[in-house]
Amino acid sequence: MNVAYKVLTSEQMDVLLRDGVFLGAPIDLADGYIHLSAADQVTETVDKHFAGQTGLHVAAVDLAALGDAVKWEPSRGGQLFPHIYAALPLSAVPAHGPLARGADGAVVLPVAG
């Protein structure tokens, strides 16, 4: 499975679970796509864009389920990031959980099953 990750606030996670779809955070709506991070980008994304915030969640996103709505585009330092040009359906989220960090400080990624 080709997986990327979306960091969500508690309120955003509640919307995804309640409505079965997530339309985007304010930054996503402003930019016209939902920002995701590859596995090796999640910790830096949290540190840069969510510093000091609590109650965060990480959702694994099955990119294959989203098909052509996913585009890999350059962002921070020229790195390619996955962006979704559509709403994120709960059916494309095989795993999610509260944001946690390992002993090394890296974000622990949710796994299905």
Backbone atoms as SQL, in Angstrom:
CREATE TABLE atoms (id INTEGER PRIMARY KEY, chain TEXT, resi INTEGER, resn TEXT, atom TEXT, x REAL, y REAL, z REAL);
INSERT INTO atoms VALUES
  (1, 'A', 1, 'MET', 'N', 0.843, -1.183, 0.000),
  (2, 'A', 1, 'MET', 'CA', 0.000, 0.000, 0.000),
  (3, 'A', 1, 'MET', 'C', 0.886, 1.243, 0.000),
  (4, 'A', 2, 'ASN', 'N', 0.566, 2.158, -0.869),
  (5, 'A', 2, 'ASN', 'CA', 1.273, 3.431, -0.948),
  (6, 'A', 2, 'ASN', 'C', 0.591, 4.376, 0.039),
  (7, 'A', 3, 'VAL', 'N', 1.292, 4.710, 1.134),
  (8, 'A', 3, 'VAL', 'CA', 0.676, 5.445, 2.229),
  (9, 'A', 3, 'VAL', 'C', 1.374, 6.780, 2.465),
  (10, 'A', 4, 'ALA', 'N', 0.568, 7.802, 2.743),
  (11, 'A', 4, 'ALA', 'CA', 1.073, 9.089, 3.212),
  (12, 'A', 4, 'ALA', 'C', 0.268, 9.409, 4.470),
  (13, 'A', 5, 'TYR', 'N', 0.568, 10.547, 5.093),
  (14, 'A', 5, 'TYR', 'CA', -0.015, 10.842, 6.398),
  (15, 'A', 5, 'TYR', 'C', -0.536, 12.272, 6.469),
  (16, 'A', 6, 'LYS', 'N', -1.657, 12.421, 7.185),
  (17, 'A', 6, 'LYS', 'CA', -2.265, 13.725, 7.428),
  (18, 'A', 6, 'LYS', 'C', -2.298, 13.947, 8.931),
  (19, 'A', 7, 'VAL', 'N', -1.765, 15.088, 9.361),
  (20, 'A', 7, 'VAL', 'CA', -1.828, 15.474, 10.766),
  (21, 'A', 7, 'VAL', 'C', -3.099, 16.288, 10.956),
  (22, 'A', 8, 'LEU', 'N', -3.897, 15.895, 11.936),
  (23, 'A', 8, 'LEU', 'CA', -5.190, 16.517, 12.182),
  (24, 'A', 8, 'LEU', 'C', -5.321, 16.949, 13.635),
  (25, 'A', 9, 'THR', 'N', -6.049, 18.025, 13.859),
  (26, 'A', 9, 'THR', 'CA', -6.400, 18.396, 15.227),
  (27, 'A', 9, 'THR', 'C', -7.501, 17.433, 15.691),
  (28, 'A', 10, 'SER', 'N', -7.780, 17.432, 16.975),
  (29, 'A', 10, 'SER', 'CA', -8.861, 16.584, 17.503),
  (30, 'A', 10, 'SER', 'C', -10.187, 16.908, 16.818),
  (31, 'A', 11, 'GLU', 'N', -10.446, 18.203, 16.632),
  (32, 'A', 11, 'GLU', 'CA', -11.689, 18.617, 15.991),
  (33, 'A', 11, 'GLU', 'C', -11.762, 18.109, 14.549),
  (34, 'A', 12, 'GLN', 'N', -10.653, 18.198, 13.819),
  (35, 'A', 12, 'GLN', 'CA', -10.626, 17.728, 12.437),
  (36, 'A', 12, 'GLN', 'C', -10.798, 16.211, 12.373),
  (37, 'A', 13, 'MET', 'N', -10.186, 15.484, 13.305),
  (38, 'A', 13, 'MET', 'CA', -10.333, 14.028, 13.356),
  (39, 'A', 13, 'MET', 'C', -11.790, 13.676, 13.639),
  (40, 'A', 14, 'ASP', 'N', -12.416, 14.423, 14.544),
  (41, 'A', 14, 'ASP', 'CA', -13.832, 14.190, 14.862),
  (42, 'A', 14, 'ASP', 'C', -14.713, 14.369, 13.625),
  (43, 'A', 15, 'VAL', 'N', -14.421, 15.401, 12.828),
  (44, 'A', 15, 'VAL', 'CA', -15.188, 15.647, 11.600),
  (45, 'A', 15, 'VAL', 'C', -15.024, 14.475, 10.632),
  (46, 'A', 16, 'LEU', 'N', -13.809, 14.008, 10.443),
  (47, 'A', 16, 'LEU', 'CA', -13.554, 12.889, 9.539),
  (48, 'A', 16, 'LEU', 'C', -14.333, 11.649, 9.992),
  (49, 'A', 17, 'LEU', 'N', -14.291, 11.356, 11.280),
  (50, 'A', 17, 'LEU', 'CA', -14.980, 10.170, 11.792),
  (51, 'A', 17, 'LEU', 'C', -16.503, 10.339, 11.758),
  (52, 'A', 18, 'ARG', 'N', -16.998, 11.515, 12.067),
  (53, 'A', 18, 'ARG', 'CA', -18.435, 11.767, 12.113),
  (54, 'A', 18, 'ARG', 'C', -19.053, 11.832, 10.708),
  (55, 'A', 19, 'ASP', 'N', -18.390, 12.603, 9.823),
  (56, 'A', 19, 'ASP', 'CA', -18.951, 12.852, 8.495),
  (57, 'A', 19, 'ASP', 'C', -18.483, 11.853, 7.440),
  (58, 'A', 20, 'GLY', 'N', -17.413, 11.116, 7.751),
  (59, 'A', 20, 'GLY', 'CA', -16.883, 10.158, 6.784),
  (60, 'A', 20, 'GLY', 'C', -16.067, 10.809, 5.684),
  (61, 'A', 21, 'VAL', 'N', -15.790, 12.104, 5.838),
  (62, 'A', 21, 'VAL', 'CA', -15.021, 12.837, 4.836),
  (63, 'A', 21, 'VAL', 'C', -14.396, 14.059, 5.509),
  (64, 'A', 22, 'PHE', 'N', -13.214, 14.421, 5.040),
  (65, 'A', 22, 'PHE', 'CA', -12.522, 15.609, 5.532),
  (66, 'A', 22, 'PHE', 'C', -12.250, 16.503, 4.333),
  (67, 'A', 23, 'LEU', 'N', -12.757, 17.739, 4.395),
  (68, 'A', 23, 'LEU', 'CA', -12.615, 18.664, 3.270),
  (69, 'A', 23, 'LEU', 'C', -11.319, 19.451, 3.317),
  (70, 'A', 24, 'GLY', 'N', -10.665, 19.497, 4.492),
  (71, 'A', 24, 'GLY', 'CA', -9.388, 20.182, 4.597),
  (72, 'A', 24, 'GLY', 'C', -9.318, 21.115, 5.785),
  (73, 'A', 25, 'ALA', 'N', -8.099, 21.326, 6.250),
  (74, 'A', 25, 'ALA', 'CA', -7.812, 22.309, 7.287),
  (75, 'A', 25, 'ALA', 'C', -7.819, 23.690, 6.621),
  (76, 'A', 26, 'PRO', 'N', -7.833, 24.757, 7.404),
  (77, 'A', 26, 'PRO', 'CA', -7.817, 26.098, 6.795),
  (78, 'A', 26, 'PRO', 'C', -6.704, 26.284, 5.753),
  (79, 'A', 27, 'ILE', 'N', -5.503, 25.801, 6.018),
  (80, 'A', 27, 'ILE', 'CA', -4.397, 25.937, 5.054),
  (81, 'A', 27, 'ILE', 'C', -4.687, 25.142, 3.780),
  (82, 'A', 28, 'ASP', 'N', -5.315, 23.959, 3.937),
  (83, 'A', 28, 'ASP', 'CA', -5.661, 23.153, 2.765),
  (84, 'A', 28, 'ASP', 'C', -6.680, 23.885, 1.893),
  (85, 'A', 29, 'LEU', 'N', -7.711, 24.424, 2.546),
  (86, 'A', 29, 'LEU', 'CA', -8.759, 25.135, 1.809),
  (87, 'A', 29, 'LEU', 'C', -8.189, 26.356, 1.100),
  (88, 'A', 30, 'ALA', 'N', -7.265, 27.055, 1.759),
  (89, 'A', 30, 'ALA', 'CA', -6.640, 28.236, 1.152),
  (90, 'A', 30, 'ALA', 'C', -5.777, 27.855, -0.051),
  (91, 'A', 31, 'ASP', 'N', -5.066, 26.718, 0.044),
  (92, 'A', 31, 'ASP', 'CA', -4.151, 26.308, -1.024),
  (93, 'A', 31, 'ASP', 'C', -4.840, 25.525, -2.143),
  (94, 'A', 32, 'GLY', 'N', -6.039, 25.012, -1.876),
  (95, 'A', 32, 'GLY', 'CA', -6.772, 24.286, -2.909),
  (96, 'A', 32, 'GLY', 'C', -6.481, 22.805, -2.962),
  (97, 'A', 33, 'TYR', 'N', -5.811, 22.280, -1.966),
  (98, 'A', 33, 'TYR', 'CA', -5.532, 20.845, -1.881),
  (99, 'A', 33, 'TYR', 'C', -5.229, 20.488, -0.428),
  (100, 'A', 34, 'ILE', 'N', -5.356, 19.190, -0.112),
  (101, 'A', 34, 'ILE', 'CA', -5.062, 18.711, 1.234),
  (102, 'A', 34, 'ILE', 'C', -3.595, 18.312, 1.295),
  (103, 'A', 35, 'HIS', 'N', -2.878, 18.922, 2.220),
  (104, 'A', 35, 'HIS', 'CA', -1.459, 18.639, 2.420),
  (105, 'A', 35, 'HIS', 'C', -1.274, 17.308, 3.146),
  (106, 'A', 36, 'LEU', 'N', -0.409, 16.469, 2.620),
  (107, 'A', 36, 'LEU', 'CA', -0.006, 15.228, 3.279),
  (108, 'A', 36, 'LEU', 'C', 1.505, 15.215, 3.400),
  (109, 'A', 37, 'SER', 'N', 2.011, 14.253, 4.147),
  (110, 'A', 37, 'SER', 'CA', 3.456, 14.057, 4.263),
  (111, 'A', 37, 'SER', 'C', 3.768, 12.580, 4.063),
  (112, 'A', 38, 'ALA', 'N', 4.896, 12.308, 3.418),
  (113, 'A', 38, 'ALA', 'CA', 5.392, 10.939, 3.341),
  (114, 'A', 38, 'ALA', 'C', 5.896, 10.535, 4.729),
  (115, 'A', 39, 'ALA', 'N', 6.087, 9.251, 4.937),
  (116, 'A', 39, 'ALA', 'CA', 6.488, 8.747, 6.253),
  (117, 'A', 39, 'ALA', 'C', 7.708, 9.479, 6.808),
  (118, 'A', 40, 'ASP', 'N', 8.705, 9.716, 5.965),
  (119, 'A', 40, 'ASP', 'CA', 9.947, 10.343, 6.442),
  (120, 'A', 40, 'ASP', 'C', 9.820, 11.868, 6.591),
  (121, 'A', 41, 'GLN', 'N', 8.648, 12.423, 6.297),
  (122, 'A', 41, 'GLN', 'CA', 8.433, 13.868, 6.400),
  (123, 'A', 41, 'GLN', 'C', 7.523, 14.257, 7.578),
  (124, 'A', 42, 'VAL', 'N', 6.856, 13.279, 8.185),
  (125, 'A', 42, 'VAL', 'CA', 5.841, 13.575, 9.198),
  (126, 'A', 42, 'VAL', 'C', 6.415, 14.309, 10.405),
  (127, 'A', 43, 'THR', 'N', 7.519, 13.832, 10.951),
  (128, 'A', 43, 'THR', 'CA', 8.083, 14.459, 12.151),
  (129, 'A', 43, 'THR', 'C', 8.445, 15.910, 11.885),
  (130, 'A', 44, 'GLU', 'N', 9.070, 16.190, 10.752),
  (131, 'A', 44, 'GLU', 'CA', 9.436, 17.568, 10.413),
  (132, 'A', 44, 'GLU', 'C', 8.188, 18.429, 10.214),
  (133, 'A', 45, 'THR', 'N', 7.154, 17.858, 9.595),
  (134, 'A', 45, 'THR', 'CA', 5.897, 18.591, 9.408),
  (135, 'A', 45, 'THR', 'C', 5.289, 18.966, 10.758),
  (136, 'A', 46, 'VAL', 'N', 5.243, 18.019, 11.677),
  (137, 'A', 46, 'VAL', 'CA', 4.682, 18.291, 13.008),
  (138, 'A', 46, 'VAL', 'C', 5.511, 19.358, 13.710),
  (139, 'A', 47, 'ASP', 'N', 6.834, 19.208, 13.676),
  (140, 'A', 47, 'ASP', 'CA', 7.713, 20.163, 14.360),
  (141, 'A', 47, 'ASP', 'C', 7.589, 21.570, 13.775),
  (142, 'A', 48, 'LYS', 'N', 7.421, 21.657, 12.468),
  (143, 'A', 48, 'LYS', 'CA', 7.382, 22.963, 11.806),
  (144, 'A', 48, 'LYS', 'C', 6.000, 23.623, 11.862),
  (145, 'A', 49, 'HIS', 'N', 4.943, 22.849, 11.636),
  (146, 'A', 49, 'HIS', 'CA', 3.614, 23.432, 11.473),
  (147, 'A', 49, 'HIS', 'C', 2.667, 23.230, 12.655),
  (148, 'A', 50, 'PHE', 'N', 3.042, 22.361, 13.599),
  (149, 'A', 50, 'PHE', 'CA', 2.150, 22.064, 14.720),
  (150, 'A', 50, 'PHE', 'C', 2.855, 22.193, 16.068),
  (151, 'A', 51, 'ALA', 'N', 3.967, 22.906, 16.098),
  (152, 'A', 51, 'ALA', 'CA', 4.754, 23.045, 17.336),
  (153, 'A', 51, 'ALA', 'C', 3.893, 23.583, 18.464),
  (154, 'A', 52, 'GLY', 'N', 3.972, 22.930, 19.614),
  (155, 'A', 52, 'GLY', 'CA', 3.268, 23.382, 20.799),
  (156, 'A', 52, 'GLY', 'C', 1.797, 23.004, 20.859),
  (157, 'A', 53, 'GLN', 'N', 1.264, 22.431, 19.789),
  (158, 'A', 53, 'GLN', 'CA', -0.147, 22.036, 19.793),
  (159, 'A', 53, 'GLN', 'C', -0.309, 20.667, 20.446),
  (160, 'A', 54, 'THR', 'N', -1.416, 20.494, 21.129),
  (161, 'A', 54, 'THR', 'CA', -1.718, 19.205, 21.744),
  (162, 'A', 54, 'THR', 'C', -2.982, 18.640, 21.119),
  (163, 'A', 55, 'GLY', 'N', -3.277, 17.398, 21.431),
  (164, 'A', 55, 'GLY', 'CA', -4.493, 16.783, 20.906),
  (165, 'A', 55, 'GLY', 'C', -4.433, 16.483, 19.427),
  (166, 'A', 56, 'LEU', 'N', -3.240, 16.293, 18.889),
  (167, 'A', 56, 'LEU', 'CA', -3.105, 16.010, 17.462),
  (168, 'A', 56, 'LEU', 'C', -3.290, 14.527, 17.167),
  (169, 'A', 57, 'HIS', 'N', -3.687, 14.237, 15.944),
  (170, 'A', 57, 'HIS', 'CA', -3.861, 12.866, 15.473),
  (171, 'A', 57, 'HIS', 'C', -3.124, 12.717, 14.150),
  (172, 'A', 58, 'VAL', 'N', -2.764, 11.474, 13.836),
  (173, 'A', 58, 'VAL', 'CA', -2.134, 11.174, 12.552),
  (174, 'A', 58, 'VAL', 'C', -3.003, 10.138, 11.855),
  (175, 'A', 59, 'ALA', 'N', -3.366, 10.441, 10.622),
  (176, 'A', 59, 'ALA', 'CA', -4.161, 9.528, 9.806),
  (177, 'A', 59, 'ALA', 'C', -3.300, 9.007, 8.664),
  (178, 'A', 60, 'ALA', 'N', -3.252, 7.683, 8.525),
  (179, 'A', 60, 'ALA', 'CA', -2.604, 7.067, 7.371),
  (180, 'A', 60, 'ALA', 'C', -3.584, 7.173, 6.204),
  (181, 'A', 61, 'VAL', 'N', -3.081, 7.532, 5.035),
  (182, 'A', 61, 'VAL', 'CA', -3.933, 7.713, 3.857),
  (183, 'A', 61, 'VAL', 'C', -3.438, 6.788, 2.753),
  (184, 'A', 62, 'ASP', 'N', -4.341, 5.947, 2.262),
  (185, 'A', 62, 'ASP', 'CA', -4.046, 5.030, 1.164),
  (186, 'A', 62, 'ASP', 'C', -4.115, 5.818, -0.144),
  (187, 'A', 63, 'LEU', 'N', -2.958, 6.161, -0.678),
  (188, 'A', 63, 'LEU', 'CA', -2.912, 6.996, -1.868),
  (189, 'A', 63, 'LEU', 'C', -3.515, 6.313, -3.092),
  (190, 'A', 64, 'ALA', 'N', -3.371, 4.996, -3.180),
  (191, 'A', 64, 'ALA', 'CA', -3.933, 4.270, -4.327),
  (192, 'A', 64, 'ALA', 'C', -5.447, 4.407, -4.372),
  (193, 'A', 65, 'ALA', 'N', -6.085, 4.493, -3.211),
  (194, 'A', 65, 'ALA', 'CA', -7.541, 4.628, -3.154),
  (195, 'A', 65, 'ALA', 'C', -8.005, 5.970, -3.702),
  (196, 'A', 66, 'LEU', 'N', -7.095, 6.936, -3.749),
  (197, 'A', 66, 'LEU', 'CA', -7.453, 8.283, -4.211),
  (198, 'A', 66, 'LEU', 'C', -7.114, 8.520, -5.678),
  (199, 'A', 67, 'GLY', 'N', -6.379, 7.590, -6.271),
  (200, 'A', 67, 'GLY', 'CA', -6.091, 7.641, -7.704),
  (201, 'A', 67, 'GLY', 'C', -5.463, 8.937, -8.174),
  (202, 'A', 68, 'ASP', 'N', -6.038, 9.500, -9.232),
  (203, 'A', 68, 'ASP', 'CA', -5.481, 10.683, -9.876),
  (204, 'A', 68, 'ASP', 'C', -5.637, 11.964, -9.056),
  (205, 'A', 69, 'ALA', 'N', -6.361, 11.909, -7.934),
  (206, 'A', 69, 'ALA', 'CA', -6.512, 13.095, -7.083),
  (207, 'A', 69, 'ALA', 'C', -5.207, 13.420, -6.356),
  (208, 'A', 70, 'VAL', 'N', -4.253, 12.453, -6.325),
  (209, 'A', 70, 'VAL', 'CA', -2.978, 12.660, -5.635),
  (210, 'A', 70, 'VAL', 'C', -1.923, 13.154, -6.614),
  (211, 'A', 71, 'LYS', 'N', -1.265, 14.226, -6.226),
  (212, 'A', 71, 'LYS', 'CA', -0.156, 14.767, -7.014),
  (213, 'A', 71, 'LYS', 'C', 1.025, 14.977, -6.069),
  (214, 'A', 72, 'TRP', 'N', 2.206, 14.552, -6.501),
  (215, 'A', 72, 'TRP', 'CA', 3.427, 14.790, -5.731),
  (216, 'A', 72, 'TRP', 'C', 4.053, 16.072, -6.266),
  (217, 'A', 73, 'GLU', 'N', 4.183, 17.063, -5.391),
  (218, 'A', 73, 'GLU', 'CA', 4.645, 18.376, -5.832),
  (219, 'A', 73, 'GLU', 'C', 5.734, 18.906, -4.902),
  (220, 'A', 74, 'PRO', 'N', 6.655, 19.706, -5.444),
  (221, 'A', 74, 'PRO', 'CA', 7.732, 20.247, -4.623),
  (222, 'A', 74, 'PRO', 'C', 7.220, 21.253, -3.601),
  (223, 'A', 75, 'SER', 'N', 7.818, 21.185, -2.430),
  (224, 'A', 75, 'SER', 'CA', 7.473, 22.119, -1.360),
  (225, 'A', 75, 'SER', 'C', 8.744, 22.406, -0.581),
  (226, 'A', 76, 'ARG', 'N', 8.696, 22.236, 0.718),
  (227, 'A', 76, 'ARG', 'CA', 9.794, 22.557, 1.621),
  (228, 'A', 76, 'ARG', 'C', 11.146, 22.070, 1.083),
  (229, 'A', 77, 'GLY', 'N', 12.027, 22.990, 0.805),
  (230, 'A', 77, 'GLY', 'CA', 13.378, 22.629, 0.359),
  (231, 'A', 77, 'GLY', 'C', 13.416, 21.812, -0.920),
  (232, 'A', 78, 'GLY', 'N', 12.364, 21.919, -1.741),
  (233, 'A', 78, 'GLY', 'CA', 12.341, 21.173, -2.990),
  (234, 'A', 78, 'GLY', 'C', 11.885, 19.728, -2.842),
  (235, 'A', 79, 'GLN', 'N', 11.621, 19.270, -1.609),
  (236, 'A', 79, 'GLN', 'CA', 11.132, 17.906, -1.408),
  (237, 'A', 79, 'GLN', 'C', 9.760, 17.750, -2.054),
  (238, 'A', 80, 'LEU', 'N', 9.474, 16.551, -2.551),
  (239, 'A', 80, 'LEU', 'CA', 8.154, 16.265, -3.099),
  (240, 'A', 80, 'LEU', 'C', 7.224, 15.834, -1.972),
  (241, 'A', 81, 'PHE', 'N', 6.044, 16.455, -1.931),
  (242, 'A', 81, 'PHE', 'CA', 5.026, 16.126, -0.941),
  (243, 'A', 81, 'PHE', 'C', 3.763, 15.688, -1.668),
  (244, 'A', 82, 'PRO', 'N', 3.024, 14.736, -1.095),
  (245, 'A', 82, 'PRO', 'CA', 1.756, 14.335, -1.690),
  (246, 'A', 82, 'PRO', 'C', 0.652, 15.330, -1.331),
  (247, 'A', 83, 'HIS', 'N', -0.099, 15.727, -2.334),
  (248, 'A', 83, 'HIS', 'CA', -1.231, 16.634, -2.152),
  (249, 'A', 83, 'HIS', 'C', -2.471, 15.962, -2.735),
  (250, 'A', 84, 'ILE', 'N', -3.610, 16.111, -2.057),
  (251, 'A', 84, 'ILE', 'CA', -4.868, 15.542, -2.548),
  (252, 'A', 84, 'ILE', 'C', -5.725, 16.685, -3.094),
  (253, 'A', 85, 'TYR', 'N', -6.060, 16.592, -4.362),
  (254, 'A', 85, 'TYR', 'CA', -6.936, 17.578, -4.999),
  (255, 'A', 85, 'TYR', 'C', -8.374, 17.039, -4.996),
  (256, 'A', 86, 'ALA', 'N', -8.866, 16.749, -3.812),
  (257, 'A', 86, 'ALA', 'CA', -10.218, 16.230, -3.596),
  (258, 'A', 86, 'ALA', 'C', -10.424, 16.167, -2.089),
  (259, 'A', 87, 'ALA', 'N', -11.616, 15.820, -1.691),
  (260, 'A', 87, 'ALA', 'CA', -11.872, 15.585, -0.271),
  (261, 'A', 87, 'ALA', 'C', -11.216, 14.260, 0.128),
  (262, 'A', 88, 'LEU', 'N', -10.932, 14.119, 1.413),
  (263, 'A', 88, 'LEU', 'CA', -10.341, 12.880, 1.935),
  (264, 'A', 88, 'LEU', 'C', -11.458, 12.034, 2.553),
  (265, 'A', 89, 'PRO', 'N', -11.810, 10.916, 1.905),
  (266, 'A', 89, 'PRO', 'CA', -12.845, 10.060, 2.477),
  (267, 'A', 89, 'PRO', 'C', -12.269, 9.148, 3.558),
  (268, 'A', 90, 'LEU', 'N', -13.068, 8.877, 4.567),
  (269, 'A', 90, 'LEU', 'CA', -12.645, 7.970, 5.635),
  (270, 'A', 90, 'LEU', 'C', -12.285, 6.597, 5.075),
  (271, 'A', 91, 'SER', 'N', -12.909, 6.207, 3.974),
  (272, 'A', 91, 'SER', 'CA', -12.625, 4.905, 3.356),
  (273, 'A', 91, 'SER', 'C', -11.184, 4.789, 2.870),
  (274, 'A', 92, 'ALA', 'N', -10.486, 5.920, 2.698),
  (275, 'A', 92, 'ALA', 'CA', -9.078, 5.918, 2.272),
  (276, 'A', 92, 'ALA', 'C', -8.125, 6.045, 3.459),
  (277, 'A', 93, 'VAL', 'N', -8.651, 5.927, 4.685),
  (278, 'A', 93, 'VAL', 'CA', -7.840, 6.042, 5.910),
  (279, 'A', 93, 'VAL', 'C', -7.850, 4.690, 6.621),
  (280, 'A', 94, 'PRO', 'N', -6.861, 3.832, 6.323),
  (281, 'A', 94, 'PRO', 'CA', -6.853, 2.498, 6.916),
  (282, 'A', 94, 'PRO', 'C', -6.428, 2.473, 8.390),
  (283, 'A', 95, 'ALA', 'N', -5.816, 3.553, 8.862),
  (284, 'A', 95, 'ALA', 'CA', -5.363, 3.593, 10.258),
  (285, 'A', 95, 'ALA', 'C', -5.239, 5.043, 10.702),
  (286, 'A', 96, 'HIS', 'N', -5.469, 5.264, 11.987),
  (287, 'A', 96, 'HIS', 'CA', -5.281, 6.592, 12.568),
  (288, 'A', 96, 'HIS', 'C', -5.110, 6.433, 14.062),
  (289, 'A', 97, 'GLY', 'N', -4.550, 7.459, 14.674),
  (290, 'A', 97, 'GLY', 'CA', -4.388, 7.419, 16.120),
  (291, 'A', 97, 'GLY', 'C', -3.839, 8.726, 16.635),
  (292, 'A', 98, 'PRO', 'N', -3.882, 8.890, 17.959),
  (293, 'A', 98, 'PRO', 'CA', -3.310, 10.094, 18.557),
  (294, 'A', 98, 'PRO', 'C', -1.831, 10.198, 18.233),
  (295, 'A', 99, 'LEU', 'N', -1.368, 11.418, 18.021),
  (296, 'A', 99, 'LEU', 'CA', 0.051, 11.618, 17.727),
  (297, 'A', 99, 'LEU', 'C', 0.871, 11.216, 18.941),
  (298, 'A', 100, 'ALA', 'N', 1.854, 10.365, 18.705),
  (299, 'A', 100, 'ALA', 'CA', 2.771, 9.925, 19.751),
  (300, 'A', 100, 'ALA', 'C', 4.176, 9.974, 19.184),
  (301, 'A', 101, 'ARG', 'N', 5.141, 10.114, 20.084),
  (302, 'A', 101, 'ARG', 'CA', 6.544, 10.129, 19.652),
  (303, 'A', 101, 'ARG', 'C', 7.292, 8.986, 20.307),
  (304, 'A', 102, 'GLY', 'N', 8.254, 8.453, 19.562),
  (305, 'A', 102, 'GLY', 'CA', 9.113, 7.411, 20.094),
  (306, 'A', 102, 'GLY', 'C', 10.219, 8.015, 20.949),
  (307, 'A', 103, 'ALA', 'N', 11.052, 7.160, 21.499),
  (308, 'A', 103, 'ALA', 'CA', 12.154, 7.601, 22.361),
  (309, 'A', 103, 'ALA', 'C', 13.105, 8.539, 21.623),
  (310, 'A', 104, 'ASP', 'N', 13.195, 8.386, 20.296),
  (311, 'A', 104, 'ASP', 'CA', 14.081, 9.237, 19.493),
  (312, 'A', 104, 'ASP', 'C', 13.436, 10.569, 19.114),
  (313, 'A', 105, 'GLY', 'N', 12.185, 10.778, 19.506),
  (314, 'A', 105, 'GLY', 'CA', 11.486, 12.025, 19.199),
  (315, 'A', 105, 'GLY', 'C', 10.701, 11.985, 17.908),
  (316, 'A', 106, 'ALA', 'N', 10.878, 10.922, 17.130),
  (317, 'A', 106, 'ALA', 'CA', 10.159, 10.810, 15.861),
  (318, 'A', 106, 'ALA', 'C', 8.697, 10.451, 16.105),
  (319, 'A', 107, 'VAL', 'N', 7.818, 10.944, 15.239),
  (320, 'A', 107, 'VAL', 'CA', 6.406, 10.627, 15.325),
  (321, 'A', 107, 'VAL', 'C', 6.222, 9.135, 15.023),
  (322, 'A', 108, 'VAL', 'N', 5.442, 8.472, 15.857),
  (323, 'A', 108, 'VAL', 'CA', 5.106, 7.060, 15.640),
  (324, 'A', 108, 'VAL', 'C', 3.907, 7.019, 14.689),
  (325, 'A', 109, 'LEU', 'N', 4.079, 6.327, 13.580),
  (326, 'A', 109, 'LEU', 'CA', 3.046, 6.306, 12.555),
  (327, 'A', 109, 'LEU', 'C', 2.022, 5.213, 12.829),
  (328, 'A', 110, 'PRO', 'N', 0.739, 5.496, 12.605),
  (329, 'A', 110, 'PRO', 'CA', -0.299, 4.470, 12.812),
  (330, 'A', 110, 'PRO', 'C', -0.211, 3.403, 11.729),
  (331, 'A', 111, 'VAL', 'N', -0.511, 2.177, 12.130),
  (332, 'A', 111, 'VAL', 'CA', -0.500, 1.059, 11.172),
  (333, 'A', 111, 'VAL', 'C', -1.838, 0.344, 11.241),
  (334, 'A', 112, 'ALA', 'N', -2.310, -0.077, 10.085),
  (335, 'A', 112, 'ALA', 'CA', -3.582, -0.800, 10.018),
  (336, 'A', 112, 'ALA', 'C', -3.423, -2.182, 10.650),
  (337, 'A', 113, 'GLY', 'N', -4.509, -2.642, 11.265),
  (338, 'A', 113, 'GLY', 'CA', -4.512, -4.009, 11.770),
  (339, 'A', 113, 'GLY', 'C', -4.232, -4.163, 13.207);
